[in-house]
Amino acid sequence: MSQRPIYLDAHATTPMDERVLAAMLPYFTEHFGNPSTNTHVYGWEASAAVKSAREAIAAIINATPEEIVFTSGATEANNLAIKGVAEAYFNQGKHIITVATEHRAVLDPCAYLETLGFEVTYLPVQPDGLLDIEQLKAAIREDTILVSVMAANNEIGVLQPLTKIGEICHSHGVLFHTDAAQAIAKIPLDVAAMNIDLMSLTAHKVYGPKGIGALYVRRRDPRVKLASQIQGGGQERGRRSGTLYTPQIVGFAQALEIAMASRELESDRLLQLKKQLWSMFETLEGIHLNGSFTDSLTGNLNLSIEGVDGSALLLAIQSAIAVSSGSACSSTSTAPSHVLTALGRDEKLAHASLRFGIGRFNTTEEIKTAGEVAIATIKSLRQANQLQPQ
Ligand SMILES: *Cc1c(COP(=O)(O)O)cnc(C)c1O
């Protein structure tokens, strides 16, 4: 039997932790009730499970349970936050600020709003991927209603200065949304201390199930108004209709609790693995680190490689290592990553990039093998290129 490639794509998704699966299983079969049903015990059981999951998730970000709206994931949470605020506040202004390196699930709803007459400012980033706070300040206008800046970037892992951004938004009376899909339970996130008004979460990037996430919506100082984007049975206080998916919600909370309990240890361990991998690449010429090494998720290493063709490189290593180039979400397009071009990488270097996403279940041996395979492949591709007439 041929061995499956080493999985190093934790920013695309993560395998589910066995403990999460175990917590979910009874809610598919035994406790299958509809949590909105209040006439019998089947509904009560499901409702109790959702209630305690909601409380656990809220506590992790220092919110209250009423401020959590369950969604199908971070894509839906971002859409609800951005379109929901735009629709509720357009009387006060039609200007939104975001960043060029955001996930498509933020950029595309913003682009959609532009077709409806909203104005969107896309702030550039510095060469290390970080936002320039002065540029943010300068971009805020009288009619700005929302600033959306992600917590951790899905391609380069860069951590934006949320506390500073929150302070600025708060002092200007502008709502602050953050897409924390990659950051939740990996870095400290506190909606009160960071002045975050809306925050998108998802379970499947932290060893939880796919198809479940949440939007945190602040209820006081200020109370955020939100126009629902899915109408129906009135679940989630009318903010998002649809029968709650009890097993996924239970798994989501379980995944976050496990990740929180081991957060610092796991973060340190991933940093050791990242350093191990980087030290191997450092022995090669023409390797560029994309983003910041320090203001970054510890499990992320994104490199641009000179002298190789990006697709040839991926093709050559994919049987040994599962990584991506750019982001999986746009892997169907051949355009270079918008994140890497925003850092100032030219088209060639943006194409010739590898994103390593190191996760909970990766071992030192796997990192060693992955580094060796990637380096050997890069060397042989470079050699082949040199033999070819240019
Ligand atoms: C994965 C991801 C999303 C999309 O989340 P889903 O739950 O898969 O919809 C949004 N934003 C970022 C930053 C992500 O990494």
The ligand as a Gaussian input file, in Angstrom:
#p B3LYP/6-31G(d) Opt

LIG

0 1
 C      -11.250000      29.030000       6.404000
 C      -11.460000      30.481000       6.488000
 C      -12.707000      31.057000       6.224000
 C      -13.877000      30.233000       5.766000
 O      -14.373000      29.465000       6.831000
 P      -15.460000      28.324000       6.567000
 O      -15.852000      27.934000       7.953000
 O      -14.733000      27.246000       5.841000
 O      -16.565000      28.910000       5.816000
 C      -12.850000      32.407000       6.359000
 N      -11.819000      33.175000       6.734000
 C      -10.607000      32.671000       7.005000
 C       -9.519000      33.569000       7.442000
 C      -10.390000      31.307000       6.885000
 O       -9.189000      30.822000       7.129000

